[in-house]
């Protein structure tokens, strides 16, 4: 398990999660802080945006399990961009 963003940067959260996981799983789970650090959220958001751009450009529909973003025009009309 990898904890990213501000959660992964907090050693007390990482330590607490490591202590509680054995109560939740019948097998050992490794817990680490992400190497991306505070950049994890922006990199994840960029990956989602690039995936959406790819799907739009090449006419690929996102599977049901993926996040689907509204069209840019809709966001701009709502004042979000």
Secondary structure as UniProt FT lines:
FT   STRAND          2..3
FT   HELIX           5..8
FT   HELIX           11..24
FT   STRAND          32..33
FT   TURN            35..36
FT   HELIX           37..39
FT   HELIX           40..58
FT   TURN            64..65
FT   HELIX           72..77
FT   TURN            78..79
//
